[in-house]
């Protein structure tokens, strides 16, 4: 293998790792957002019950 092919393989490996990390981050952000919405709705229901 030449140095350029090794460098190309290394760059491809870095790109794959970076993209997979982004996918995990986006999924995690979606879950966190959904949890925040659920918590806000629960708080609203608690306030509504307390006001009755």
C-alpha positions in Angstrom: 0.0 0.0 0.0 1.2 3.5 -0.8 1.1 6.4 1.6 -1.7 8.0 -0.3 -3.9 5.0 -0.2 -3.3 4.6 3.6 -4.1 8.3 4.0 -7.3 7.9 2.0 -8.4 4.9 4.1 -7.7 6.9 7.3 -9.7 9.8 6.0 -12.6 7.5 5.1 -12.5 6.0 8.6 -12.5 9.4 10.2 -15.5 10.4 8.1 -17.5 7.3 9.0 -16.8 7.8 12.7 -17.8 11.5 12.5 -21.0 10.8 10.7 -22.0 8.0 13.0 -21.4 10.3 16.0 -23.6 13.0 14.4 -26.4 10.4 14.0 -26.2 9.5 17.7 -26.2 13.1 18.7 -29.3 13.9 16.6 -31.2 10.9 18.1 -30.2 11.9 21.6 -31.3 15.5 21.0 -34.7 14.3 19.8 -35.1 12.2 22.9 -34.1 15.1 25.2 -36.6 17.4 23.4 -39.4 14.9 23.7 -38.6 14.5 27.5 -38.7 18.3 27.9 -42.1 18.5 26.2 -43.5 15.7 28.3 -42.2 17.4 31.5 -43.7 20.7 30.4 -47.1 19.1 29.8 -47.0 17.3 33.1 -46.2 20.6 34.9 -49.1 22.3 33.1 -51.5 19.5 34.2 -50.3 19.9 37.8 -50.9 23.6 37.7 -54.4 23.1 36.2 -55.3 20.6 38.9 -54.0 22.9 41.7 -56.1 25.8 40.3 -59.4 23.8 40.5 
